[in-house]
Structures are given as structure tokens and as C-alpha cells.
Amino acid sequence: IKKFLEIYNIPIGRKSSTIEPPKNLSNDENLDFLRGWIAGDGSVTTSNGKAKIEVWSKNKKMIAWFNQVLAKNDIHSYIYFEKNKNEHILRIGRKDDVRKFYRRIKIPHPAKQNKFDRLLSS
């Protein structure tokens, strides 16, 4: 486990203010890291009946890094700041980008992936 934590640059203990984006990973490893983060701190939801993906974090560096990883995979996302919760939000909301995400990145959280499947199959 220690080797895994080192590879993905994951600190032990509270992470929101200390975690840094991983370095020197392949594109697939970057997507795997993003997948895991979404499984833990992401959501599959709707806005006006349209599917969207959101990732929340107090750590702006991580959200900006996720935005870059997605951009490298031709998936556009937006970054917002929620003042009431003091958290940054990365949102994938445009229909084409949500579909690209769906085709390229499966979420390793059964309930979230099942919800995503249902939303995009309708």
C-alpha cells in the first residue's frame, strides 16, 4: 500500500489541504486516479433533466488538475467555487462531454455507475 500511496502522491491522514496532484503518470493512470476520486467525492446527478458529473474538493490544485486531465482527453469541464461550503466544484455538464466521459471513464462505484447508465440510456 505504501508504494501505491507514493506513486499516486497520496498523503496519510487528512488530505484536503495536503494532497498534491500525482506526477509522472500515464494518461490511463491519471484517468484511474480521477475515477477513484469520483467514486469517493464525486456525484452523478441531473440539472434540468440532463446528466452531469460533479467532483467536490477543498483543494483547488486537485480540481484544476482534474480539469487538465479531462481536457487532455477532449472532455470539457468547468470549475466553480461554492462559498457556503468553501469547496471547489468541477462540473462536466455539456451533453457531448458527458457522453465522452461515459464512453471513456467508468466509475468504480456501482451505484454511481448504475445511475449514470440509467441517465444516459433514457
Stockholm file with secondary structure:
# STOCKHOLM 1.0

chainA/1-122         IKKFLEIYNIPIGRKSSTIEPPKNLSNDENLDFLRGWIAGDGSVTTSNGKAKIEVWSKNKKMIAWFNQVLAKNDIHSYIYFEKNKNEHILRIGRKDDVRKFYRRIKIPHPAKQNKFDRLLSS
#=GR chainA/1-122 SS CHHHHHHTTCCSSCCTTTCCCCCSCCHHHHHHHHHHHHHHHEEEEEETTEEEEEEEESCHHHHHHHHHHHHHTTCCCEEEEETTTTEEEEEECSHHHHHHHHHHCCCSCHHHHHHHHHHHHC
#=GC SS_cons         CHHHHHHTTCCSSCCTTTCCCCCSCCHHHHHHHHHHHHHHHEEEEEETTEEEEEEEESCHHHHHHHHHHHHHTTCCCEEEEETTTTEEEEEECSHHHHHHHHHHCCCSCHHHHHHHHHHHHC
//
